[in-house]
Amino acid sequence: MGGMRFLLLAKQVALGGSAALEGVMMKAPWAWALAVRLPDGQIHVERHEEPALSQRYPWAKLPLIRGVVALWDALSVSYRALARSAELVGGEEEVPKGALWGTVAVSLLLGIALFIVLPGFLAGLLLDAARFPLLYNLLAGLLKVGILVGYLRFIGRLPEIKRFFMYHGAEHKAIHAFEKGLPLTVENVMAQPRFHPRCGTTFIAFVIVVSILVYSLIPAPEVLWWRLLARVLFLPVVAALAFELLYFSARHNDPVSLFLRELGFRFQALTVAEPTPEMAEVAIRSTEAALGERVVA
């Protein structure tokens, strides 16, 4: 693709993605694609014509609403891509839709229990939330960070997860090259930074920061379980505000945005590793497939 044409397209398209097992999923507004390195060394590529919810429903682009919609859209596609990559790499049978969405539901419930309910419960054992709401939420936030960092460091030691994090880096590098209008070659992609301001890991960091502020404004019920339930019920509000913060910081270079971006990059160091050229090649194939007919040689 010509550099200028590529750059103009990059300014119009918010390209996103995620790592998969031995592969990369890339998501354009009009479609998503998956590229996976098969056991025989070949690269399997598939494209799914599936416009994002924000492309199908105008209301899904409204501030605050768009954060929850984008999160749901990204999670649903990422889980399907992950399941599909497992089929391709492991030779497993196709996962039924019911089983897939059941896995998604269980994963979300476990995530809420581990990173929302547990920190709130532990903080409640140490501090009276009704008397010290700000201190209580600061402590809960610190506990969230500790649990999250410990969890990521633990799974990051597993060989399969290490490679998963390397493909995460390949995804970021390919997006950087695309956004700079560079031809998608292995050399250009490998030369890019491995951190990206719109990364989901940064979003998680922002969720923790925003949750401290939001939960501090919510009256704390005396009953512990009601207090924990309130944290879960307000999670969509926290996610929506965190998305707006991510959206803002990724597009501005003022001191506050740069600070927030750096905070996100510190978290990304836990989930994004330097890829190999072979992984960059997979990310390129996925990017080209997601862009589809918009890519002109």
N, C-alpha and C positions, 0 to 999 in steps of 0.2 A: 504494500500500500504506500502511496506517496506520503511523505512526511507531513505536508501541509494538510492534505485531506484527512489523514489520521488524527492530526491535532484538532482540527475542526470537529471531527466526530467525537473525540475524547471530551471536548468542552460541552457536548450536548448529552452525553451518556454517562450515567452513574453506574459503572461496572463494579460488581461485587463478586464474592465467591467464598469458598471454604475448602479446606483440605478434605480428602477422602482417603480410603485405604489404597495406597500406592497410586494416588491420583489427585486431581484437582477438579472441583466444580466451579464453573464461572456462570454468573447470572447477569444478563442484560435485561433491560426493561421488557423486552418482547419475547425472550426465550432464555433457557438455561442449558448448559452443556456439561458433559462429564467426560474427562479423559483419564484413562487408567492404564498403567503399565502392567501388561499381563505377564504371567510367569515365564512365557517364552520370549519376552523382551519386546514384543510388539505393543503398539499403543492403540487401545480401543477407544474410539470416540463416538459419542452419541449426543444428539441434540433434541431438545424437547421444546416444541412451540407452545409456550405457556406464558402469556403476558402477566406481569406482576399485577397484584391487586390494585396498586396505585394507577395502573394504566387502564384498568377496567372500570374503576369507580372513582369519579371526580372527588367525592367526599374523603377518599382515602389519602388525599394529598393535603388535607387541612392540618395546620399545626396541632401538635399534641396527639391527634388521632393517627397521623401518619407514623408516629413512632411505634405504636402498638401494632399497627397493620404491617409495617416493615419487619418488625420482629417476628411476627407470626409467619409471614411470607418466607423470611430467611430460614427460620427453623424448620418449616415443613419441607422446603426444597433440600436443605442440607441433610436432613434425616433420610430422605429418599435417595439422595446421591450416595450417602454413606452405606445404606443397605444395598444399593445396586453395585457399588464397588466391592462389597464383601462377596456378592454373588460371582462377580467376574474374577476376583483374585483367588477366592477359595473354592470356586466351583460349586458353590452352594445353590440349592434350589431357590427359585424366586420366592421372596417373602410376601405372603398374602397381605393385602392392604389392612385388614383388621388387625393382624399381628403387628404390623409396622406402627400403626397409630396407637396400639396398646403399649408398645415399647416407648413411643414418644410420651404418652401420658405418664407412664411409670417413671421415666427419666425426669420429667418436669416435677413430679411430686417428690422424688428423691432430692432434686436440686433445691426445691423450696424448703424441704425439711432440713437439709444439711446447711444451707447458706442463709436461710431467713429465720426459720423457727428455732433451730439450735442456738445460734448466737443470742437471739432474744431471750431464750430460756435461761442460758448461762448468765447473761447480764442481769436478769431478774433475780438470780440467786445471790448476787453480790451487791446490787443497788436497788433502792426503792424507786421504781419508775415514776410514781406519782409525785414524789418529793423532789427528785433530781432528774427530770426528763432529759435535759441536754446531756448530762453526764452519762445517763443510762444509754442513750442512743450513740454517744461517742464510744462507749465501751462495747456496745453491740457491733458497731462499725469496725472497731479494731479486731474484735473476735472474728468477724466475717473475713477480714483481710488475712488474719492468721490461718484460719481454716482453709481458705482458698489457696493461699501460697503453699501451705503444707501439702494440700491435695495435689496441686500441679507439680510440685517438686517430686512428690512420690511417684506419680504416674509417668513423669518425664524420664524416669530411670529405666522404664520398660523399653526394650528395643523397638517394638512396634509403634509405640507412642512417639519415640524419638524420630522415627521416619515420618510419622504423621505431622509432627511439628516442622520437619524440614519441607514437606509439601506445602504446609501453611506459609512458609517463607517464600517458596516458589510462586504461590498465588499472589502474594503481596508484590513481589518483584515484577511479575507480568503486568499487574495493574498499573504500577508506577511507569513502566515503559510505555504502556498504552496511553496513559494520561499525559505523558510528555511528548506524544506524537512520534515516538521512535518506531522504526521497523521492528517487528517482533522476531528478533533473532536471539539465539542462545546467548551470544556475547552481550547484546544490549540488555537483556533481562538480568543476567548475572551481575551486571554492573550497578544495578539499582539497590536502594536501601531495602532491608528486610522488614522494617517496620512501616506501618501505614496508619494514617490518622483515623480512618473509618473502620478499623478492625473491631471485630466483636469482642476481643479481649479488653480493648479500651472502653467499649460500651459497658462491660461488666464493672470495670473500675469506676466509671461514672455512676452506675447504679448504686454502688456502695456509698459514694460521696453524697449523692442526692438523697438516698434513704435516710442518712443521718439528719439532714435538714428537714425532710418531710415528716418523718416520724416524731421529730421533736415538736412539731406543731400540732400533732394529734393528741388529744387528751388521753392519758393512759388509764384504762380501766383498772380497778383494784384487783379483779380476778385475772390471774396470769394467763389462762388459756384464751380469755377474751382479748387480752392485749396481743397475744401472738396471732390470733385470728385477724385482728385489725391490721397487722403488718402484712399479712397475706392479701387481704382485700384491697389494700392500697398499693399493692405491687404494680398494677397497670399504670397508676398515676406516676409512680417512681420511674417506671420504664419509659413512659412518654416524655417526662422531663429530661431523663438521661439522654434520650435520643436527640432531643432539641439541643442539648449541650454538646453532644457529639457532632451534630450537624453544623453548629455554629463554630466550634473550635477547629473543625477541619477546613473551614473556608475563610478564616481570618488569621491575621498574623500579629494581632495586638498582644501585649504582654500576658494578659489573662489566658488567651487562647494558646499561646506558646507554652505557658505553664501547664495547662490542662493536657496539651498534646504530649508534653514530656512525661507527665504522670502516666498517661496511657502507654507510652513507649516502655516505661519501667515494668509495667505489667506484661506487656507483649514479650519481654525478654524471657518470660516463663513458658510461652507457648509458640514462639516463632524462632526457628533455627535456620542456619544457613543451608540452602539446598545444594544439591549437585547439579551439574549441567544437564544430566539426564532428566532430573526432576523439572528443571526449567523448560525443557522441551515438552514435557507433558502439559505444563501450565500454558504454554504457547498454543498447543493444539486445542486445549479447552477454550481459551480466549477467542481464537479464530472461529471455532464452532459456535460459540455464543453470539458473536457478532454476525455470523452468517453472511447473508448477501450484502451486508454493509461493508464487508472487507473486499476491497478491489485491489487486485495485484498491480 
